[in-house]
């Protein structure tokens, strides 16, 4: 079962977590849902290769490489930065058969895949954040989250949050926790996703104060929190997305943000392989032995 109760807290508030990290060993969390319809569409058009983009520690690149391998379609990743033989994410992508192409940050911003002359390619944007990705995320947790008053989710590009907003029931509040510093711009991106899905729901908000310094950054407070969750609640979290999301939810709980007897669902969007990058860059081991 992917649904796990964390506990009943002050004023009868129930905190549960949807363990999408357990959905698949390599295509976990929101990546499974974002890629579901993209893979199907690529196969429908008989494309020879899926091309996508990401950083050197990208969960999206890892998931796409595994999804393509499982579906029997070639994959290519255009990677921001330089190759690193010690990078576990890049080595995993190679083992799954993904072709990797390394470009400078300046060239990466252009997203110019055409210069690599891929034949009959299906292009998936960074993070899998397109209409097909949003469509998949609308299906994530349907039924399980119907009885919840609040749903809390980490937010990178806004596609996952958009899908949850589209599928939300009336009276349910969807809270996004951006992991980027200065992420207010995401509101416009999310509105664009909602428009593409013909959705005018306004029952959502962004909590922009839990980024811990920005994307890929961690704090001592975050490290302590993640280790506490692993030891006390047996829930593994990553330092890029889900750790910040869960820390935000516990902070809101302490500040009595949620009305008495609320039922709150946290969405674990996977990405635990990203902790290998945290260890390599910062020397901090967030690997949980739950």
N, C-alpha and C positions, 0 to 999 in steps of 0.2 A: 504493500500500500504506500502511495507516495505522500499521503497526508499524515503529518505527525503533530501531536499536541505538545507545545512547549510548556504551557502551564496556565493556571488561573491566577491572576494577579490582583492588585488592589482594586476594590470596588467591583469585583466580579468580572473583570475583563479577561476574556479568553484569547490566548495567543497561540495560533497554529502556524505551521509552515508547510508549504507545498514543495516536496522534495523532488523537483524536476531534475536535480543532479543525478538521480537514480534511474532516470528513464533509459539511458543508454550509456555504456561504458566510455564511449568516445564522442558521441554526438549528444551531449547532455544539455539539459535545461532549455533555454529559449532558442539555442542554436538548432536543436532538433526541429522545433516548430517553424523557425524562420526558413530553414532549408527544405522542409517537407514539400512545399508547392513549387519552389524554385527547381529542385531536382526533377520533379514530375514534369514541369514545363520544358526543361531542357531535353528530357527524353521524348516528350511529345513532338518536339520540333526536330528530333533526330540530330541534335547538336553533338559534335565530336568532343567538345571540351568545355568545361565550366571555368571561367576566369574570374578571379575575385581579388580583393585587396586587403592588406592588413599590416600591422606592425610586426616586429620580430618575435613578440610574445603573444600574438593574437590567438585568442580562443576561437575566433571565427575561422581563421586559416586552418587550424587543427581540425575543427569540426567539418569544414568543407572537404578537406582531404579525405577524412574517414567516410563521409557521406558519399562522396564520389566513388571511392574504392568499393563501398558496399553496393552501390547502384550500378557499378560497371561502366562508369563514364570517367574519362580523364579529367584531371584538374590542374590548374595553374594558379600560382599565387604571386602577385606583384607586391613585393615586400619593401616597406619603408626602412631604409638603413642598409647596413652591411651584413654579409654572411658571418656566422659564428658557429664553429663546429661544436662548441660547448652548449649551445642553446637547445634545450630539450624539446621545445615546441617545433623548431625548424627540423630537427632530426626526426621527430614523429611525422611531420608532414611528408618528408622524403620517404619514410618507410611505407606510408600509405600511397605512394606513387605520385605525389604532387610535384609538378615542375615549379621551381622557385626562381624568380627574377628580381634582382635587388636594384633599387633606384634611390636617388638622393631625395631628401625631403622636398626639395623644390619641384622635382619631376613628379614625385608622388602626388602632390596637390593637383596636378593636371589630370590624373587618372587616365592617361593616354595609353590604353592597352593596344591600340591599333599598330603602333610601331613594332610590336613583337610578331606581327603577321600570323596570328592564330587563325586557323581555318575552321569555319563554321562554329564559332564560339558563342556560348551563352554567358552573358556577363551578369554577375551578381555584385551589387555595390558593397562597399565596406560595411561589415557588421550584418550583412543580409537585410539591410533596411530598405526594402522596396515594397510595393503593394502586395506582392506575393508573401513577403515576410510578415507583414502586418496581418494578412489573411490567416496565416498559420497561427499567429499569436492570439488571434481572437478565439481560437479553438482550445488554447491552453487553459486547462483547469475548468472548463465549462462543466457545470453541475456541481463540482466540488466547492466552488466559491459562491454558489447561490445563497448560502445561508449567512454569509459574512457581511458585516457593516462596512468594513474597511479592507482594502487590499493594498499591500505595500510592495513595491518592486524597484529594484535598482534600474537606473536609466543611463544609457550611453548615447545612443542615437535617437531614442524616442520611439522606435518601432514596436518594441515589446509593450511598452506602456500604452501606446496607441491601440494595440490589439485588445488589451485588457479594458480600456475605456469603451471600445466598441461593443464588447460583449458584456459590459456591466449591466446589472439590473437597476431598476429605478430605486433611488434612495441609497445606493451603494457608492461610497467614496473611494476613488482610486488615487493613491499617493505615489508619486515617483521621486526617487532619491538619486539625483544626478551625481555621477562620480567625477565630473569635470568641473573645474573652477570656472566661475562666470558662465554658468549654463543657462542663464535666462533666455538665451536665443533659442533654446530647444522648444519653447512654447510655440514659436512660429512653425518649427518643423513638425511638431505634433499636430498642430492645427491643419497643416498640409496633409499629413497622413489621414487624419479624421475626414477631411474633405474628400479624399480619394475613396474612402469607404462609405461616403454619404452618411456620415455620422455627425450629429450636432450636440452630442452629450457635453455637458459642462461640469460634470460631477468629478473633477479631478484637480490636482494641484501638484506643484513641484516644490520639494523641500531642498533648497540649494545650499544649506549650511553644513553638509556632512561629507564633503569631498576630501577632507583630511589633507588639503594642500594641492589637490588636483589629480588628474588622471595618472594612474600608476604610482602615486605617492601614498605613503603610509605614515601613521603616527604611532607613538608609543601607546596611546589610548586605544587605538584600533587593534594593535597587536595583543594587548592584554584582553580586550573584549573577545577577539576571535578564539584565543586560547581558553577563555572562560566558557564559551559556548561549546567548545569541543569537550571539555572536561565535565561540565555540569549538565548540559543538555544533549550531549552526544551528537551534535550537529557540526559538521565540517563547513567552514566558510572560506572564501578566498579574499585576498587583500585588495583586489581591484574593484569588485562589484558587491558581492553578497555580504561581505563583512560590514561595509559602510551602510548598506540597506538595513541590516539587522540592528546595527548600533543606533541608527536613526529611530527605529521602531521602539527600542528599549528606552531611548531618551524621551520620546513622546509619551511613553507609558509613565515614566517618572514625573514628567511635567503635567500629567493628567490631561493630556490632549484628547484622549478618547473618552466619550461619555460612559458612565457606569453601565456595566453588563454588556459592553460592546463585544462583538466577535471580530477579531482581527486576523487576517491571513497574510503571512509573509510568503513571497514567491521566491524560492531558491532557483535562480536561473543558471546554475551550474558553473562552469569555468574554473573548477578546482585545479586544473592543470596549470593555471596561471601562477599558482604559488611557487612553482619551480623557478619562474622568472623573478619572483620576489626574493627567493633564496639566493639566486645568482647575482642579482643587482645589489641587494642590501644586506645579505648575510643573515636574514631573518627567516627561520623555519616555521612556517604556518601549517605544515602538514599535520593533519589531525589524526590521532589514533583513537577513533570513536568506537 
